[in-house]
Amino acid sequence: MPLELSHSEILRYSRHLLIPEVGLSGQRKLKAASALIIGTGGLGSPVSLYLAAAGVGRIGLVDYDVVDFSNLQRQVIHATSGLGSLKVESARDRMLDINPDIRVDTYNEPFTSDNAVRIAQDYDILIDGTDNFATRYLTNDLCVLLGKPNVYGSIYRFDGQVSVFDARYGPCYRCLFPEPPPPGLVPSCAEGGVLGVLPGTIGTIQATEALKILLGIGEPLIGRLLLYNALDMSFDFVKLRKNPQCKVCGLDPEVTELIDYEEFCGVPGYDLEKGSVGGDWDITAEQLADKLEHGDQIRLLDVREPHELEISHLDGATVIPLGQLAARLSELDSAEEMVVLCKSGTRSARALELLVSAGFRKVKNLEGGINAWAEEIDPSLPIY
């Protein structure tokens, strides 16, 4: 029996009801529908806001982070008043303020192979708002195994991508990307940055695709990858084909249950804001400050991009961006004691691995990067 709309809901959704492709029957479909949004950050913000406003009856939010000051440049569902609060709770409160007639379920936990089926099995559609490969592959494989559509989006600097992966009718994410890139090859938004409005554009397109699927109207982006560039305002499309040899949705699949995706991708299923190598390869800001104060001869190697030095820098540091390091190893002396640093310790950790593989042994990674130095040693430097 279809869900009925109250008089207040009819007024709320009146602009939908005037569209023949939606109408009263379509709005009832949305009220009966459910969507799981994985991530309540840059992409999850517009998706959550618009699905709530559109009247999707049940919306699930998965995240494990808290609202940080650096989020507010692009994660528009959160506010300054919510700093330090759980993202899922901040997003839920805003969504219910927009539309108190919907149900919002929150899952304040990382999305992993252990809990993914439990969380996702009762939702009609999954929307990928994540920023790491481990969770993307997990979401893809989960949707294939459960027979659900996966609305995919990704962003970086000025570029965005959107597609709908539904193995019942077309290719899945693994058909396009059978294997993840080598760890560290693709920088995250935390490392490379993102134009604040970009996730609004991509997330709104994701929300559009989700509503089309739930309503059963239009032509979803199944078998097509939308490529968007904000600098030249271009929209391009790449046709995608199902791969018969795909390991998860092919004719003879190898992946028939969820696997360890962090091991598969070689990276954690979350964004490392405070990078660490572990063991004796790390040095804290306090330990480095003590060594410098005692006059130890230490080469500081900054592997950030030149424009980042305008934000903060340590005097006397040698600057070689990570992308140039392999070609410029001859400029460094392996006999010197060296500390590698970047913004948060993630890029410098990769630089350390490269240096060690090239024979450098007296080298350490500044845990937490120059941001940790600014927080613990020199508060005159800004944190970014």
C-alpha positions in Angstrom: 0.0 0.0 0.0 1.6 3.3 -1.0 2.5 5.8 1.7 0.2 8.8 1.8 1.3 12.4 2.0 0.0 14.7 4.7 -1.4 18.1 3.7 1.9 19.7 4.9 3.9 17.3 2.8 1.9 18.1 -0.2 2.6 21.8 0.3 6.3 21.1 1.0 6.7 19.1 -2.2 4.3 21.0 -4.4 7.0 21.9 -6.9 7.7 18.2 -7.3 4.0 17.4 -7.7 3.7 19.8 -10.6 6.3 17.8 -12.6 4.5 15.0 -14.6 7.6 12.8 -14.3 7.4 13.0 -10.4 3.8 13.9 -9.4 2.1 12.4 -6.4 3.0 8.8 -7.2 6.7 9.8 -7.5 6.7 11.7 -4.3 5.2 8.7 -2.6 8.1 6.6 -4.0 10.6 9.0 -2.5 8.9 8.8 0.9 9.0 5.0 0.8 12.7 5.0 -0.4 15.9 4.8 1.5 19.5 5.9 0.7 22.7 5.3 2.5 25.3 8.1 2.3 28.8 7.0 3.0 30.7 10.1 4.2 29.3 13.4 5.4 32.1 15.6 4.1 32.4 17.6 0.9 30.3 15.3 -1.3 28.1 14.0 1.5 27.0 17.5 2.5 25.1 18.5 -0.7 23.8 14.9 -1.2 22.4 14.8 2.3 20.9 18.3 2.1 19.1 17.7 -1.2 17.9 14.1 -0.5 16.5 15.4 2.8 14.8 18.3 1.1 13.5 16.1 -1.7 11.7 13.9 0.9 13.6 10.6 0.7 11.9 8.8 3.6 14.9 7.2 5.2 18.5 8.4 4.9 21.5 6.7 6.6 24.7 8.6 7.3 28.0 6.8 7.9 31.0 8.7 9.2 33.3 8.5 12.2 34.9 12.0 12.2 34.2 15.2 14.1 33.6 18.7 12.5 37.0 20.4 12.1 37.6 24.1 11.3 39.3 23.1 7.9 36.1 21.3 6.9 33.9 24.4 6.7 35.4 25.7 3.4 33.4 23.0 1.5 31.4 20.8 3.9 28.4 23.1 3.9 26.1 20.9 6.0 28.3 21.7 9.0 28.6 25.0 10.8 31.0 26.9 13.1 28.7 26.3 16.0 29.2 22.5 15.4 33.0 22.4 15.7 34.0 19.3 17.6 30.7 17.6 17.3 30.2 14.2 15.5 29.7 14.8 11.8 26.8 12.4 11.6 25.0 14.2 14.4 25.8 17.6 12.9 24.5 16.5 9.5 21.4 14.8 11.0 20.4 17.9 12.9 20.7 20.1 9.8 18.7 17.6 7.7 15.9 17.3 10.2 15.8 21.1 10.5 15.3 21.2 6.7 12.7 18.4 6.7 11.4 17.0 10.0 9.2 14.5 8.1 12.1 12.2 7.2 14.0 9.6 9.2 17.8 9.9 9.5 19.8 7.0 10.9 23.4 7.6 12.0 26.4 5.2 12.1 29.2 6.8 13.9 31.8 4.2 12.9 34.2 3.6 10.0 32.7 1.7 7.1 34.5 -1.6 7.0 34.1 -5.2 5.7 33.0 -6.2 9.2 30.0 -3.8 9.4 29.2 -2.9 5.8 26.5 -5.6 5.2 24.8 -4.9 8.5 24.6 -1.2 7.8 23.8 -1.3 4.1 21.5 -4.3 3.5 18.2 -2.5 4.2 18.9 0.6 2.0 17.7 0.9 -1.7 20.8 2.8 -2.9 24.3 3.6 -1.7 26.0 7.0 -2.4 29.8 7.1 -2.2 31.0 10.3 -0.7 34.3 8.9 0.5 37.9 10.1 -0.2 40.0 6.9 -0.1 40.4 3.9 -2.3 39.8 1.3 0.4 36.3 2.4 1.1 35.5 3.0 -2.7 36.4 -0.7 -3.5 34.5 -1.8 -0.4 31.4 0.1 -1.4 31.6 -1.2 -5.0 32.0 -4.8 -4.0 29.3 -4.5 -1.4 26.8 -3.1 -4.0 27.7 -5.9 -6.5 27.2 -8.6 -3.9 23.9 -7.0 -2.6 22.6 -6.1 -6.0 22.3 -2.3 -5.3 23.2 0.8 -7.3 26.3 2.7 -6.3 26.3 6.5 -7.0 30.0 7.3 -7.3 31.7 10.7 -7.1 35.2 11.9 -6.6 36.9 15.3 -6.5 40.4 16.8 -6.6 41.4 20.4 -6.9 39.2 21.6 -9.9 38.2 18.2 -11.3 35.3 15.9 -10.5 33.9 12.6 -11.6 30.4 11.0 -11.3 29.0 7.7 -12.4 26.4 5.1 -11.4 27.8 1.6 -11.0 25.2 -1.0 -11.1 26.5 -4.5 -12.0 22.9 -5.7 -12.8 22.7 -3.4 -15.8 26.3 -2.2 -16.6 29.9 -2.0 -15.3 31.0 -1.7 -11.7 33.9 0.4 -10.4 36.3 -2.5 -10.7 35.5 -2.8 -14.4 36.9 0.7 -14.8 39.7 0.4 -12.2 40.5 -3.3 -11.7 43.4 -2.5 -9.3 44.0 0.4 -7.0 46.9 2.8 -7.8 50.1 2.3 -5.9 49.9 3.8 -2.4 50.7 7.5 -2.4 50.4 8.0 -6.2 47.1 9.8 -6.0 47.1 12.6 -3.3 44.1 13.2 -1.2 42.2 16.5 -0.9 44.0 17.0 2.4 47.3 16.9 0.6 46.4 18.5 -2.8 43.5 20.7 -1.9 40.1 21.2 -3.5 38.1 24.2 -4.7 35.4 24.7 -2.1 32.5 24.8 -4.5 33.6 21.7 -6.5 32.1 19.1 -4.1 28.8 21.1 -4.3 28.7 20.6 -8.0 29.6 16.9 -8.0 27.6 16.1 -4.9 24.5 17.8 -6.4 24.9 15.7 -9.5 25.2 12.6 -7.3 21.9 13.6 -5.6 20.3 14.1 -9.0 21.3 10.6 -10.1 20.1 9.1 -6.8 16.7 10.7 -7.2 16.3 9.6 -10.8 17.0 6.0 -9.8 14.6 6.1 -6.9 11.9 7.7 -9.1 12.6 5.4 -12.0 12.9 8.4 -14.5 15.5 9.6 -16.9 18.7 8.0 -18.0 21.1 7.3 -15.1 24.9 7.5 -15.6 25.1 3.7 -15.9 27.9 2.9 -18.4 29.0 6.5 -18.5 31.6 8.4 -16.5 31.0 12.2 -16.3 34.2 14.3 -16.2 33.9 17.9 -14.9 36.6 20.6 -14.9 35.7 23.8 -13.1 38.4 25.9 -14.6 37.1 25.7 -18.2 33.6 24.7 -17.1 33.6 21.6 -19.3 31.5 18.4 -19.0 32.8 15.4 -20.8 31.5 11.8 -20.9 33.4 8.5 -21.3 31.5 5.4 -22.2 32.2 2.4 -20.0 31.8 -1.2 -20.7 31.3 -4.2 -18.4 34.4 -6.3 -18.2 33.6 -10.0 -18.6 36.8 -10.7 -16.6 36.0 -8.4 -13.8 36.9 -10.1 -10.5 33.7 -9.1 -8.8 31.0 -8.8 -11.4 32.4 -10.8 -14.3 31.4 -14.2 -15.7 33.6 -16.1 -13.2 34.1 -13.7 -10.2 37.0 -14.3 -7.8 35.6 -11.9 -5.2 32.5 -13.5 -3.7 32.6 -11.9 -0.3 34.1 -8.8 1.2 37.8 -8.8 1.7 40.4 -6.7 3.6 40.3 -3.6 1.5 43.1 -1.8 3.5 45.4 -4.6 2.6 44.1 -4.7 -1.0 44.8 -1.0 -1.5 47.9 -0.8 0.7 46.4 2.3 2.5 44.1 2.8 5.4 40.3 3.3 4.8 40.5 6.8 6.1 42.4 10.0 5.4 45.6 10.3 7.5 45.8 13.9 8.7 48.7 13.1 11.0 51.1 10.9 9.0 53.4 8.4 10.7 55.8 5.8 9.5 56.0 4.0 12.8 58.9 2.4 14.7 62.2 4.3 14.9 61.6 6.1 11.6 59.4 8.8 13.3 60.5 11.8 15.2 58.1 14.1 17.1 58.2 17.9 16.9 59.3 18.0 20.5 62.2 15.6 19.9 63.3 17.5 16.8 63.2 20.8 18.7 65.4 19.3 21.5 67.9 18.1 18.9 68.1 21.5 17.2 68.4 23.3 20.5 71.3 21.1 21.5 73.1 22.0 18.2 72.7 18.7 16.4 73.5 19.0 12.7 70.3 18.0 11.0 69.3 18.6 7.4 65.6 19.5 7.2 64.1 18.3 4.0 60.7 19.9 3.1 58.9 17.9 0.4 55.9 20.2 0.1 55.0 22.3 -3.0 56.6 25.7 -3.3 53.3 27.6 -2.9 52.8 25.9 0.5 55.9 27.6 1.8 54.1 30.9 1.6 51.8 29.6 4.4 54.5 28.3 6.7 58.1 27.1 6.6 61.1 26.3 8.7 64.2 28.4 8.2 67.1 26.7 6.5 65.1 23.7 5.2 66.0 22.2 1.9 62.9 22.2 -0.4 62.5 19.4 -2.9 58.8 18.6 -3.7 57.9 15.0 -3.4 57.3 14.6 -7.1 60.8 15.7 -7.9 62.6 13.8 -5.1 63.5 10.7 -7.1 65.2 12.8 -9.8 67.1 15.0 -7.3 68.5 12.5 -4.9 72.0 13.5 -5.9 71.5 16.9 -4.2 71.3 15.1 -0.8 74.1 13.5 1.2 73.2 10.1 2.7 75.8 10.6 5.4 73.9 13.5 6.9 71.3 13.1 9.6 68.0 14.2 7.9 64.4 14.9 9.0 61.8 15.0 6.3 58.7 17.1 6.7 55.5 18.1 4.9 52.1 19.5 5.9 50.9 16.6 8.1 53.5 13.8 7.8 51.9 11.8 5.0 53.9 12.9 2.0 57.1 13.0 4.1 56.4 9.4 5.1 56.4 8.4 1.4 59.5 10.5 0.8 61.2 8.6 3.6 60.4 5.3 2.0 61.9 6.5 -1.2 65.1 7.7 0.6 65.5 4.5 2.5 65.1 2.4 -0.7 67.9 4.6 -2.2 70.3 3.8 0.6 69.6 6.6 3.1 69.7 5.4 6.7 70.1 8.5 8.9 66.6 9.8 8.0 63.4 10.3 10.0 59.9 11.5 9.3 58.5 14.5 11.3 55.3 13.0 12.7 52.4 15.3 12.1 54.5 17.5 9.8 54.9 21.3 10.1 51.3 21.5 11.5 52.5 19.5 14.5 55.5 21.9 14.8 53.1 24.9 14.7 50.8 23.3 17.3 53.5 22.1 19.7 56.6 24.3 19.2 56.0 27.5 17.3 52.4 28.9 17.6 53.3 31.9 15.5 53.0 29.5 12.4 49.5 28.9 11.1 48.0 25.5 10.9 46.4 24.6 7.5 
